[in-house]
Amino acid sequence: MSDFRIGTRGSALATTQTGIVARALSAAGAGDPETLIVKTEGDVVTGSLAALGGTGVFAASLRQRVLDGGVEVAVHSLKDLPVAQPEGLSIAAIPTREDVRDVLVARDGHTLDNLPTGSVVGTGSPRRAAQLLAARPDLRVADIRGNVPTRLRRVKGLVLEHDDPGSVGRERAGDLDAVILAGAGLDRLGLQRFVTERIDPHVMLPAPGQGALAVEVSSATAAADSPLTRALLVLDDAATRWAVSAERALLARLEGGCAAPLGALAVLSRTGSLRVDAVAVSPDGSRSLRRHASAQVQDLAGALALGERLADELLAAGAAQLMGTNPEGEKP
């Protein structure tokens, strides 16, 4: 008999990430987990993520299962979570962050600098598309969907041994010159061998929260004293939480969703100095605003304040108009 139930989407990446968390919680004394697969809207609808309202479509069903008591724990990619925290839920642990960078997987070993003019690069992210076009306006962008193996198969000449049972949109293969993905996802799946470049954040800032996992429970579970909640405290990494919270505070102030052409990265030094870099880009990549802010922070509130301060600087410089959003986060 299990001691706690942990919910996950059915994709290879989601189940791998959930397995990492489940093992860590067990090692920290939470007991034996039972993993339950939850199908989400994002897994069954094949339209573009931007048209669906952003990557929050992957989280809603999992969150509802926690609220309904069907599972005690849900594991998310933090970058996929809307910034507004639903009532009754708590992000009880954010484990140590992995590689924050976006990666290029290209035919013939190409990097971003030497992809031939006119090459077609696949991504489902307006942020990646805008920054790609800012760096290489001579490239073309294709909007793509599907899980990691499905996207990799879109690259000409790339061969994968196994399919992903949780995938959508696998009708095409070998029709792209390259794709851009989150490096942490490929690392967790053991697919690093396909990476032809890890893109420097100076060229492409990641999404707020990229590379981090969010372990979510009900507010009642978070408030209880139990082996599970004590294990969650062990799993939580304060430096990661402060950094991603600053990034998400900036996102909330600027846009409030997951589909804006906005990148942000916060790094906490050993001396307690937090630096946040952010970029807002026009959807076609022709214009951009890049700013940074630093401060000594003593607590989570200080990290949140720094992210909000940088967002206000970007707003004052016209970031909302540049990205095609207004300060309240609504599309014009």
Secondary structure, DSSP 8 states (H G I E B T S, - for coil): --SEEEEE-SSHHHHHHHHHHHHHHHHTT---EEEEE---HHHH--S-HHHHTSGGGGTHHHHHHHHHTS-SEEEEEGGGS-SS--TTEEEEE--------EEEEEGGG--TTTS-TT-EEEES-HHHHHHHHHH-TTSEEEE--S-HHHHHHTBTT---SS--TT----S--S-BSEEEEEHHHHHHHT-GGG-SEE--TTTS---TTTT-EEEEEEHHHHHS-SHHHHHHHHH--HHHHHHHHHHHHHHHHHTSSS-SSEEEEEEE-TTSEEEEEEEEE-TTSS-EEEEEEEEE--SHHHHHHHHHHHHHHHHHTTHHHHHT--TTS---
